[in-house]
């Protein structure tokens, strides 16, 4: 959980810095893109879980 909080804080700082410098945000502007990134991560987690079940 500590990693998640630190990642959120880092993201907030980077987002504010980019906005202050009037640069485009380094993140997908569409909610579906964010869900896609989550899907990639979740797919990896599910595969790890399946591999553990198959091994035992």
C-alpha distance matrix in Angstrom:
0.0 3.8 5.4 5.2 6.4 8.7 9.9 10.7 12.6 14.3 15.3 16.7 18.6 20.0 21.0 22.8 24.5 25.8 27.1 28.7 30.4 31.5 30.0 28.9 25.1 23.6 22.0 23.7 25.6 25.7 23.2 24.4 23.5 19.8 20.1 21.8 19.0 16.6 19.4 19.6 16.0 16.4 19.7 18.5 16.0 19.0 21.4 19.4 19.4 23.1 24.0 22.6 24.7 27.7 27.6 27.8
3.8 0.0 3.8 5.4 5.2 6.2 8.5 9.9 10.7 12.2 14.1 15.4 16.6 18.3 19.8 21.3 22.6 24.3 25.8 27.0 28.7 30.1 28.8 28.1 24.5 23.0 22.0 24.2 26.1 26.8 24.7 26.2 24.8 21.2 22.1 23.6 20.5 18.6 21.7 21.6 18.0 19.0 22.2 20.6 18.6 21.9 23.9 21.8 22.2 26.0 26.4 25.1 27.5 30.4 29.9 30.3
5.4 3.8 0.0 3.8 5.5 5.1 6.0 8.5 9.9 10.4 12.0 14.1 15.3 16.2 17.9 19.9 20.9 22.1 24.0 25.5 26.7 28.1 26.4 25.5 22.0 20.0 19.1 21.4 23.7 24.4 22.6 23.9 22.1 18.7 19.8 20.8 17.5 16.1 19.1 18.6 15.1 16.7 19.7 18.0 16.5 20.0 21.7 19.7 20.8 24.3 24.6 23.7 26.4 28.9 28.6 29.4
5.2 5.4 3.8 0.0 3.8 5.5 5.1 6.1 8.7 9.8 10.4 12.3 14.3 15.2 16.2 18.3 19.9 20.9 22.3 24.1 25.6 26.5 24.9 23.7 20.0 18.5 17.0 18.9 20.9 21.4 19.3 20.8 19.4 15.8 16.8 18.4 15.3 13.6 16.9 17.0 13.7 15.0 18.4 17.3 15.8 19.0 21.2 19.8 20.5 24.0 24.8 24.2 26.5 29.1 29.3 30.0
6.4 5.2 5.5 3.8 0.0 3.8 5.4 5.1 6.2 8.6 9.8 10.6 12.4 14.2 15.2 16.6 18.4 19.9 21.0 22.5 24.4 25.6 24.5 23.7 20.1 19.1 18.0 20.2 21.7 22.6 20.7 22.7 21.4 17.8 19.2 21.1 18.1 16.6 20.1 20.4 17.3 18.6 22.0 21.1 19.5 22.7 25.0 23.6 24.1 27.6 28.5 27.7 30.0 32.7 32.8 33.3
8.7 6.2 5.1 5.5 3.8 0.0 3.8 5.4 5.1 6.1 8.5 9.8 10.6 12.2 14.0 15.4 16.5 18.2 19.9 21.0 22.5 24.1 22.9 22.5 19.0 17.7 17.4 20.1 22.0 23.4 22.0 23.9 22.1 18.7 20.5 21.9 18.7 17.8 21.3 21.0 18.0 19.9 23.0 21.7 20.6 24.0 25.9 24.3 25.4 28.9 29.3 28.7 31.3 33.7 33.5 34.4
9.9 8.5 6.0 5.1 5.4 3.8 0.0 3.8 5.5 5.1 6.0 8.6 9.9 10.4 11.9 14.2 15.2 16.2 18.1 19.7 21.0 22.1 20.5 19.6 16.1 14.5 13.8 16.5 18.6 20.0 18.7 20.5 18.4 15.2 17.2 18.4 15.1 14.6 18.2 17.7 15.1 17.3 20.3 19.2 18.6 22.0 23.7 22.6 23.9 27.1 27.7 27.5 30.1 32.3 32.4 33.6
10.7 9.9 8.5 6.1 5.1 5.4 3.8 0.0 3.8 5.5 5.0 6.1 8.7 9.9 10.3 12.2 14.2 15.3 16.3 18.2 19.9 20.8 19.6 18.7 15.0 14.2 13.2 15.7 17.0 18.4 17.0 19.3 17.7 14.3 16.5 18.3 15.5 14.8 18.5 18.8 16.4 18.2 21.5 21.0 20.2 23.3 25.4 24.6 25.6 28.8 29.7 29.6 31.8 34.2 34.6 35.6
12.6 10.7 9.9 8.7 6.2 5.1 5.5 3.8 0.0 3.8 5.4 5.1 6.2 8.7 9.8 10.7 12.3 14.3 15.4 16.4 18.4 19.8 19.1 18.9 15.6 15.2 15.0 18.0 19.1 21.0 20.0 22.5 20.8 17.6 20.0 21.8 18.9 18.5 22.2 22.3 19.9 21.8 25.1 24.3 23.6 26.8 28.8 27.8 28.9 32.1 32.9 32.6 35.0 37.4 37.5 38.5
14.3 12.2 10.4 9.8 8.6 6.1 5.1 5.5 3.8 0.0 3.8 5.4 5.2 6.2 8.5 10.0 10.5 12.2 14.2 15.3 16.5 18.2 16.9 16.9 13.7 12.8 13.3 16.6 18.2 20.4 20.0 22.2 20.0 17.1 19.9 21.1 17.9 18.2 21.8 21.3 19.2 21.7 24.5 23.5 23.3 26.7 28.3 27.3 28.9 32.0 32.4 32.4 35.0 37.1 37.2 38.5
15.3 14.1 12.0 10.4 9.8 8.5 6.0 5.0 5.4 3.8 0.0 3.8 5.5 5.1 5.9 8.5 9.8 10.5 12.1 14.0 15.3 16.2 14.7 14.1 10.6 9.8 9.8 13.0 14.5 16.7 16.3 18.7 16.6 13.8 16.9 18.2 15.3 15.8 19.5 19.2 17.6 20.1 22.9 22.4 22.4 25.6 27.3 26.8 28.3 31.2 31.9 32.2 34.6 36.7 37.1 38.5
16.7 15.4 14.1 12.3 10.6 9.8 8.6 6.1 5.1 5.4 3.8 0.0 3.8 5.5 5.1 6.1 8.5 9.9 10.5 12.1 14.2 15.1 14.6 14.3 11.1 11.6 11.6 14.7 15.2 17.6 17.2 20.1 18.5 15.7 18.8 20.5 18.0 18.3 22.1 22.3 20.7 22.8 25.9 25.6 25.4 28.4 30.4 29.9 31.2 34.1 35.0 35.2 37.5 39.7 40.2 41.4
18.6 16.6 15.3 14.3 12.4 10.6 9.9 8.7 6.2 5.2 5.5 3.8 0.0 3.8 5.4 5.2 6.1 8.6 9.9 10.4 12.3 14.1 13.7 14.4 11.7 12.2 13.3 16.8 17.5 20.3 20.4 23.2 21.1 18.7 21.9 23.3 20.5 21.2 24.9 24.7 23.0 25.5 28.3 27.7 27.7 30.9 32.6 31.9 33.4 36.4 37.0 37.2 39.7 41.8 42.0 43.4
20.0 18.3 16.2 15.2 14.2 12.2 10.4 9.9 8.7 6.2 5.1 5.5 3.8 0.0 3.8 5.5 5.0 6.1 8.5 9.8 10.5 12.1 10.8 11.3 8.8 8.7 10.5 14.2 15.3 18.3 19.0 21.4 19.0 17.0 20.5 21.4 18.6 19.9 23.4 22.9 21.7 24.5 27.0 26.4 26.9 30.0 31.4 31.0 32.8 35.6 36.1 36.6 39.1 41.0 41.3 42.9
21.0 19.8 17.9 16.2 15.2 14.0 11.9 10.3 9.8 8.5 5.9 5.1 5.4 3.8 0.0 3.8 5.5 5.2 6.2 8.6 10.0 10.4 9.6 9.4 6.5 7.9 8.9 12.2 12.5 15.6 16.3 19.2 17.1 15.3 18.9 20.1 17.9 19.2 22.6 22.6 21.8 24.3 26.9 26.8 27.3 30.1 31.8 31.8 33.3 36.0 36.8 37.5 39.7 41.6 42.3 43.8
22.8 21.3 19.9 18.3 16.6 15.4 14.2 12.2 10.7 10.0 8.5 6.1 5.2 5.5 3.8 0.0 3.8 5.5 5.1 6.0 8.6 9.7 10.1 11.1 9.2 11.2 12.5 15.6 15.4 18.5 19.3 22.4 20.7 18.8 22.3 23.8 21.6 22.7 26.2 26.3 25.3 27.7 30.5 30.4 30.6 33.5 35.3 35.1 36.6 39.3 40.2 40.7 43.0 45.0 45.5 47.0
24.5 22.6 20.9 19.9 18.4 16.5 15.2 14.2 12.3 10.5 9.8 8.5 6.1 5.0 5.5 3.8 0.0 3.8 5.5 5.1 6.2 8.5 8.6 10.6 9.4 10.9 13.3 16.7 16.9 20.4 21.6 24.3 22.1 20.6 24.2 25.2 22.8 24.3 27.7 27.3 26.4 29.2 31.6 31.2 31.8 34.8 36.2 36.0 37.8 40.5 41.0 41.6 44.1 45.9 46.3 47.9
25.8 24.3 22.1 20.9 19.9 18.2 16.2 15.3 14.3 12.2 10.5 9.9 8.6 6.1 5.2 5.5 3.8 0.0 3.8 5.5 5.2 6.1 5.1 6.8 6.1 8.1 10.8 13.9 14.1 17.7 19.4 22.0 19.6 18.7 22.4 23.1 21.1 23.0 26.1 25.7 25.3 28.2 30.4 30.2 31.1 34.0 35.3 35.4 37.3 39.7 40.3 41.3 43.7 45.3 45.8 47.7
27.1 25.8 24.0 22.3 21.0 19.9 18.1 16.3 15.4 14.2 12.1 10.5 9.9 8.5 6.2 5.1 5.5 3.8 0.0 3.8 5.5 4.9 6.0 7.4 7.1 10.2 12.1 14.7 13.8 17.3 19.0 22.0 20.2 19.3 22.9 24.1 22.4 24.1 27.3 27.4 27.1 29.6 31.9 32.1 32.9 35.6 37.2 37.4 39.1 41.5 42.4 43.3 45.5 47.2 48.0 49.7
28.7 27.0 25.5 24.1 22.5 21.0 19.7 18.2 16.4 15.3 14.0 12.1 10.4 9.8 8.6 6.0 5.1 5.5 3.8 0.0 3.8 5.4 7.7 10.3 10.6 13.3 15.5 18.3 17.6 21.2 22.8 25.8 24.0 22.9 26.5 27.7 25.8 27.4 30.7 30.7 30.1 32.7 35.1 35.1 35.8 38.6 40.1 40.2 41.9 44.4 45.2 45.9 48.2 50.1 50.6 52.3
30.4 28.7 26.7 25.6 24.4 22.5 21.0 19.9 18.4 16.5 15.3 14.2 12.3 10.5 10.0 8.6 6.2 5.2 5.5 3.8 0.0 3.8 5.5 9.0 10.2 12.5 15.4 18.3 17.9 21.6 23.7 26.4 24.1 23.5 27.2 27.9 26.0 28.0 31.1 30.7 30.4 33.3 35.4 35.2 36.2 39.1 40.3 40.4 42.4 44.8 45.4 46.3 48.8 50.3 50.8 52.7
31.5 30.1 28.1 26.5 25.6 24.1 22.1 20.8 19.8 18.2 16.2 15.1 14.1 12.1 10.4 9.7 8.5 6.1 4.9 5.4 3.8 0.0 3.8 6.7 8.8 11.8 14.3 16.5 15.5 19.3 21.7 24.3 22.3 22.1 25.8 26.5 25.1 27.3 30.1 30.0 30.1 32.8 34.8 35.0 36.2 38.8 40.1 40.5 42.4 44.6 45.4 46.5 48.8 50.3 51.1 53.0
30.0 28.8 26.4 24.9 24.5 22.9 20.5 19.6 19.1 16.9 14.7 14.6 13.7 10.8 9.6 10.1 8.6 5.1 6.0 7.7 5.5 3.8 0.0 3.8 6.3 8.6 11.5 13.8 13.5 17.3 19.9 22.1 19.7 19.7 23.5 23.7 22.2 24.7 27.4 27.0 27.3 30.2 31.9 32.0 33.4 36.0 37.1 37.6 39.7 41.7 42.4 43.7 46.0 47.3 48.1 50.2
28.9 28.1 25.5 23.7 23.7 22.5 19.6 18.7 18.9 16.9 14.1 14.3 14.4 11.3 9.4 11.1 10.6 6.8 7.4 10.3 9.0 6.7 3.8 0.0 3.8 6.4 8.6 10.3 9.9 13.7 16.4 18.5 16.2 16.5 20.2 20.4 19.2 21.8 24.3 24.0 24.6 27.4 29.0 29.4 30.9 33.3 34.4 35.2 37.2 39.1 39.9 41.4 43.5 44.7 45.7 47.9
25.1 24.5 22.0 20.0 20.1 19.0 16.1 15.0 15.6 13.7 10.6 11.1 11.7 8.8 6.5 9.2 9.4 6.1 7.1 10.6 10.2 8.8 6.3 3.8 0.0 3.8 5.5 8.0 8.2 11.9 14.0 16.3 13.9 13.5 17.3 17.8 16.3 18.6 21.4 21.2 21.5 24.2 26.0 26.4 27.7 30.1 31.4 32.1 33.9 36.0 36.9 38.2 40.3 41.7 42.7 44.7
23.6 23.0 20.0 18.5 19.1 17.7 14.5 14.2 15.2 12.8 9.8 11.6 12.2 8.7 7.9 11.2 10.9 8.1 10.2 13.3 12.5 11.8 8.6 6.4 3.8 0.0 3.8 7.0 8.9 12.1 14.0 15.6 12.6 12.2 15.9 15.8 13.8 16.4 19.1 18.4 18.7 21.7 23.3 23.4 24.9 27.5 28.5 29.1 31.2 33.1 33.8 35.2 37.4 38.7 39.6 41.7
22.0 22.0 19.1 17.0 18.0 17.4 13.8 13.2 15.0 13.3 9.8 11.6 13.3 10.5 8.9 12.5 13.3 10.8 12.1 15.5 15.4 14.3 11.5 8.6 5.5 3.8 0.0 3.8 6.2 8.9 10.3 12.0 9.1 8.5 12.3 12.4 10.8 13.2 15.9 15.7 16.1 18.8 20.6 21.1 22.4 24.7 26.0 26.9 28.7 30.6 31.6 33.0 35.0 36.4 37.5 39.5
23.7 24.2 21.4 18.9 20.2 20.1 16.5 15.7 18.0 16.6 13.0 14.7 16.8 14.2 12.2 15.6 16.7 13.9 14.7 18.3 18.3 16.5 13.8 10.3 8.0 7.0 3.8 0.0 3.8 5.6 7.6 8.7 5.9 6.6 10.1 10.1 9.6 12.2 14.3 14.6 15.8 18.0 19.4 20.6 22.1 23.9 25.3 26.6 28.3 29.8 31.1 32.8 34.5 35.7 37.2 39.2
25.6 26.1 23.7 20.9 21.7 22.0 18.6 17.0 19.1 18.2 14.5 15.2 17.5 15.3 12.5 15.4 16.9 14.1 13.8 17.6 17.9 15.5 13.5 9.9 8.2 8.9 6.2 3.8 0.0 3.8 6.7 8.9 7.6 8.3 11.5 12.3 12.5 14.6 16.7 17.5 18.7 20.5 22.2 23.7 24.9 26.5 28.2 29.6 31.0 32.5 34.1 35.7 37.1 38.5 40.2 42.1
25.7 26.8 24.4 21.4 22.6 23.4 20.0 18.4 21.0 20.4 16.7 17.6 20.3 18.3 15.6 18.5 20.4 17.7 17.3 21.2 21.6 19.3 17.3 13.7 11.9 12.1 8.9 5.6 3.8 0.0 3.8 5.5 5.5 6.9 9.1 10.1 11.4 13.1 14.6 16.1 17.6 18.9 20.3 22.3 23.6 24.7 26.5 28.3 29.3 30.6 32.5 34.2 35.3 36.7 38.6 40.4
23.2 24.7 22.6 19.3 20.7 22.0 18.7 17.0 20.0 20.0 16.3 17.2 20.4 19.0 16.3 19.3 21.6 19.4 19.0 22.8 23.7 21.7 19.9 16.4 14.0 14.0 10.3 7.6 6.7 3.8 0.0 3.8 5.4 5.2 6.4 8.7 10.1 10.8 12.4 14.6 15.7 16.4 18.2 20.5 21.2 22.1 24.3 26.1 26.7 28.2 30.3 31.8 32.7 34.3 36.3 37.9
24.4 26.2 23.9 20.8 22.7 23.9 20.5 19.3 22.5 22.2 18.7 20.1 23.2 21.4 19.2 22.4 24.3 22.0 22.0 25.8 26.4 24.3 22.1 18.5 16.3 15.6 12.0 8.7 8.9 5.5 3.8 0.0 3.8 5.4 5.0 6.1 8.8 9.7 10.2 12.4 14.4 14.8 16.0 18.6 19.7 20.2 22.1 24.3 25.1 26.0 28.2 30.0 30.7 32.1 34.3 36.0
23.5 24.8 22.1 19.4 21.4 22.1 18.4 17.7 20.8 20.0 16.6 18.5 21.1 19.0 17.1 20.7 22.1 19.6 20.2 24.0 24.1 22.3 19.7 16.2 13.9 12.6 9.1 5.9 7.6 5.5 5.4 3.8 0.0 3.8 5.4 4.9 6.4 8.7 9.6 10.7 12.7 14.1 15.2 17.1 18.7 19.8 21.3 23.2 24.5 25.6 27.3 29.2 30.4 31.6 33.5 35.4
19.8 21.2 18.7 15.8 17.8 18.7 15.2 14.3 17.6 17.1 13.8 15.7 18.7 17.0 15.3 18.8 20.6 18.7 19.3 22.9 23.5 22.1 19.7 16.5 13.5 12.2 8.5 6.6 8.3 6.9 5.2 5.4 3.8 0.0 3.8 5.3 5.2 6.3 8.6 10.1 10.9 12.3 14.2 15.9 16.8 18.3 20.2 21.7 22.8 24.4 26.1 27.6 28.9 30.4 32.2 33.9
20.1 22.1 19.8 16.8 19.2 20.5 17.2 16.5 20.0 19.9 16.9 18.8 21.9 20.5 18.9 22.3 24.2 22.4 22.9 26.5 27.2 25.8 23.5 20.2 17.3 15.9 12.3 10.1 11.5 9.1 6.4 5.0 5.4 3.8 0.0 3.8 5.4 5.0 6.1 8.7 9.9 10.1 11.9 14.3 15.0 15.8 18.0 19.8 20.5 21.8 24.0 25.5 26.4 28.0 30.0 31.6
21.8 23.6 20.8 18.4 21.1 21.9 18.4 18.3 21.8 21.1 18.2 20.5 23.3 21.4 20.1 23.8 25.2 23.1 24.1 27.7 27.9 26.5 23.7 20.4 17.8 15.8 12.4 10.1 12.3 10.1 8.7 6.1 4.9 5.3 3.8 0.0 3.8 5.3 4.9 6.4 8.8 9.7 10.4 12.7 14.3 15.0 16.5 18.6 19.8 20.7 22.5 24.5 25.6 26.7 28.7 30.7
19.0 20.5 17.5 15.3 18.1 18.7 15.1 15.5 18.9 17.9 15.3 18.0 20.5 18.6 17.9 21.6 22.8 21.1 22.4 25.8 26.0 25.1 22.2 19.2 16.3 13.8 10.8 9.6 12.5 11.4 10.1 8.8 6.4 5.2 5.4 3.8 0.0 3.8 5.3 5.2 6.5 8.6 9.9 11.2 12.8 14.4 15.7 17.2 18.8 20.2 21.6 23.3 24.9 26.1 27.7 29.7
16.6 18.6 16.1 13.6 16.6 17.8 14.6 14.8 18.5 18.2 15.8 18.3 21.2 19.9 19.2 22.7 24.3 23.0 24.1 27.4 28.0 27.3 24.7 21.8 18.6 16.4 13.2 12.2 14.6 13.1 10.8 9.7 8.7 6.3 5.0 5.3 3.8 0.0 3.8 5.5 5.2 6.0 8.4 10.0 10.5 12.0 14.2 15.5 16.4 18.2 19.9 21.3 22.6 24.3 25.9 27.6
19.4 21.7 19.1 16.9 20.1 21.3 18.2 18.5 22.2 21.8 19.5 22.1 24.9 23.4 22.6 26.2 27.7 26.1 27.3 30.7 31.1 30.1 27.4 24.3 21.4 19.1 15.9 14.3 16.7 14.6 12.4 10.2 9.6 8.6 6.1 4.9 5.3 3.8 0.0 3.8 5.4 5.0 5.9 8.6 9.7 10.2 12.0 14.1 15.0 16.0 18.0 19.8 20.8 22.1 24.1 25.9
19.6 21.6 18.6 17.0 20.4 21.0 17.7 18.8 22.3 21.3 19.2 22.3 24.7 22.9 22.6 26.3 27.3 25.7 27.4 30.7 30.7 30.0 27.0 24.0 21.2 18.4 15.7 14.6 17.5 16.1 14.6 12.4 10.7 10.1 8.7 6.4 5.2 5.5 3.8 0.0 3.8 5.5 5.2 6.5 8.9 10.0 10.8 12.7 14.5 15.5 16.7 18.8 20.3 21.2 22.9 25.1
16.0 18.0 15.1 13.7 17.3 18.0 15.1 16.4 19.9 19.2 17.6 20.7 23.0 21.7 21.8 25.3 26.4 25.3 27.1 30.1 30.4 30.1 27.3 24.6 21.5 18.7 16.1 15.8 18.7 17.6 15.7 14.4 12.7 10.9 9.9 8.8 6.5 5.2 5.4 3.8 0.0 3.8 5.4 5.3 6.5 8.8 10.1 10.9 12.7 14.5 15.6 17.0 18.9 20.3 21.6 23.5
16.4 19.0 16.7 15.0 18.6 19.9 17.3 18.2 21.8 21.7 20.1 22.8 25.5 24.5 24.3 27.7 29.2 28.2 29.6 32.7 33.3 32.8 30.2 27.4 24.2 21.7 18.8 18.0 20.5 18.9 16.4 14.8 14.1 12.3 10.1 9.7 8.6 6.0 5.0 5.5 3.8 0.0 3.8 5.4 5.0 6.1 8.6 9.8 10.5 12.3 14.2 15.4 16.6 18.4 20.1 21.6
19.7 22.2 19.7 18.4 22.0 23.0 20.3 21.5 25.1 24.5 22.9 25.9 28.3 27.0 26.9 30.5 31.6 30.4 31.9 35.1 35.4 34.8 31.9 29.0 26.0 23.3 20.6 19.4 22.2 20.3 18.2 16.0 15.2 14.2 11.9 10.4 9.9 8.4 5.9 5.2 5.4 3.8 0.0 3.8 5.4 5.1 6.2 8.7 9.8 10.5 12.2 14.3 15.4 16.4 18.4 20.4
18.5 20.6 18.0 17.3 21.1 21.7 19.2 21.0 24.3 23.5 22.4 25.6 27.7 26.4 26.8 30.4 31.2 30.2 32.1 35.1 35.2 35.0 32.0 29.4 26.4 23.4 21.1 20.6 23.7 22.3 20.5 18.6 17.1 15.9 14.3 12.7 11.2 10.0 8.6 6.5 5.3 5.4 3.8 0.0 3.8 5.5 5.1 6.3 8.7 9.9 10.6 12.5 14.4 15.4 16.6 18.8
16.0 18.6 16.5 15.8 19.5 20.6 18.6 20.2 23.6 23.3 22.4 25.4 27.7 26.9 27.3 30.6 31.8 31.1 32.9 35.8 36.2 36.2 33.4 30.9 27.7 24.9 22.4 22.1 24.9 23.6 21.2 19.7 18.7 16.8 15.0 14.3 12.8 10.5 9.7 8.9 6.5 5.0 5.4 3.8 0.0 3.8 5.5 5.2 6.3 8.7 10.0 10.8 12.6 14.5 15.6 17.2
19.0 21.9 20.0 19.0 22.7 24.0 22.0 23.3 26.8 26.7 25.6 28.4 30.9 30.0 30.1 33.5 34.8 34.0 35.6 38.6 39.1 38.8 36.0 33.3 30.1 27.5 24.7 23.9 26.5 24.7 22.1 20.2 19.8 18.3 15.8 15.0 14.4 12.0 10.2 10.0 8.8 6.1 5.1 5.5 3.8 0.0 3.8 5.4 5.0 6.2 8.6 9.9 10.6 12.4 14.4 15.8
21.4 23.9 21.7 21.2 25.0 25.9 23.7 25.4 28.8 28.3 27.3 30.4 32.6 31.4 31.8 35.3 36.2 35.3 37.2 40.1 40.3 40.1 37.1 34.4 31.4 28.5 26.0 25.3 28.2 26.5 24.3 22.1 21.3 20.2 18.0 16.5 15.7 14.2 12.0 10.8 10.1 8.6 6.2 5.1 5.5 3.8 0.0 3.8 5.3 5.0 6.1 8.6 9.8 10.5 12.3 14.5
19.4 21.8 19.7 19.8 23.6 24.3 22.6 24.6 27.8 27.3 26.8 29.9 31.9 31.0 31.8 35.1 36.0 35.4 37.4 40.2 40.4 40.5 37.6 35.2 32.1 29.1 26.9 26.6 29.6 28.3 26.1 24.3 23.2 21.7 19.8 18.6 17.2 15.5 14.1 12.7 10.9 9.8 8.7 6.3 5.2 5.4 3.8 0.0 3.8 5.5 5.1 6.3 8.7 10.0 10.7 12.7
19.4 22.2 20.8 20.5 24.1 25.4 23.9 25.6 28.9 28.9 28.3 31.2 33.4 32.8 33.3 36.6 37.8 37.3 39.1 41.9 42.4 42.4 39.7 37.2 33.9 31.2 28.7 28.3 31.0 29.3 26.7 25.1 24.5 22.8 20.5 19.8 18.8 16.4 15.0 14.5 12.7 10.5 9.8 8.7 6.3 5.0 5.3 3.8 0.0 3.8 5.5 5.2 6.4 8.8 10.1 11.2
23.1 26.0 24.3 24.0 27.6 28.9 27.1 28.8 32.1 32.0 31.2 34.1 36.4 35.6 36.0 39.3 40.5 39.7 41.5 44.4 44.8 44.6 41.7 39.1 36.0 33.1 30.6 29.8 32.5 30.6 28.2 26.0 25.6 24.4 21.8 20.7 20.2 18.2 16.0 15.5 14.5 12.3 10.5 9.9 8.7 6.2 5.0 5.5 3.8 0.0 3.8 5.4 5.1 6.2 8.7 10.2
24.0 26.4 24.6 24.8 28.5 29.3 27.7 29.7 32.9 32.4 31.9 35.0 37.0 36.1 36.8 40.2 41.0 40.3 42.4 45.2 45.4 45.4 42.4 39.9 36.9 33.8 31.6 31.1 34.1 32.5 30.3 28.2 27.3 26.1 24.0 22.5 21.6 19.9 18.0 16.7 15.6 14.2 12.2 10.6 10.0 8.6 6.1 5.1 5.5 3.8 0.0 3.8 5.4 5.1 6.2 8.8
22.6 25.1 23.7 24.2 27.7 28.7 27.5 29.6 32.6 32.4 32.2 35.2 37.2 36.6 37.5 40.7 41.6 41.3 43.3 45.9 46.3 46.5 43.7 41.4 38.2 35.2 33.0 32.8 35.7 34.2 31.8 30.0 29.2 27.6 25.5 24.5 23.3 21.3 19.8 18.8 17.0 15.4 14.3 12.5 10.8 9.9 8.6 6.3 5.2 5.4 3.8 0.0 3.8 5.5 5.3 6.5
24.7 27.5 26.4 26.5 30.0 31.3 30.1 31.8 35.0 35.0 34.6 37.5 39.7 39.1 39.7 43.0 44.1 43.7 45.5 48.2 48.8 48.8 46.0 43.5 40.3 37.4 35.0 34.5 37.1 35.3 32.7 30.7 30.4 28.9 26.4 25.6 24.9 22.6 20.8 20.3 18.9 16.6 15.4 14.4 12.6 10.6 9.8 8.7 6.4 5.1 5.4 3.8 0.0 3.8 5.5 5.5
27.7 30.4 28.9 29.1 32.7 33.7 32.3 34.2 37.4 37.1 36.7 39.7 41.8 41.0 41.6 45.0 45.9 45.3 47.2 50.1 50.3 50.3 47.3 44.7 41.7 38.7 36.4 35.7 38.5 36.7 34.3 32.1 31.6 30.4 28.0 26.7 26.1 24.3 22.1 21.2 20.3 18.4 16.4 15.4 14.5 12.4 10.5 10.0 8.8 6.2 5.1 5.5 3.8 0.0 3.8 5.6
27.6 29.9 28.6 29.3 32.8 33.5 32.4 34.6 37.5 37.2 37.1 40.2 42.0 41.3 42.3 45.5 46.3 45.8 48.0 50.6 50.8 51.1 48.1 45.7 42.7 39.6 37.5 37.2 40.2 38.6 36.3 34.3 33.5 32.2 30.0 28.7 27.7 25.9 24.1 22.9 21.6 20.1 18.4 16.6 15.6 14.4 12.3 10.7 10.1 8.7 6.2 5.3 5.5 3.8 0.0 3.8
27.8 30.3 29.4 30.0 33.3 34.4 33.6 35.6 38.5 38.5 38.5 41.4 43.4 42.9 43.8 47.0 47.9 47.7 49.7 52.3 52.7 53.0 50.2 47.9 44.7 41.7 39.5 39.2 42.1 40.4 37.9 36.0 35.4 33.9 31.6 30.7 29.7 27.6 25.9 25.1 23.5 21.6 20.4 18.8 17.2 15.8 14.5 12.7 11.2 10.2 8.8 6.5 5.5 5.6 3.8 0.0
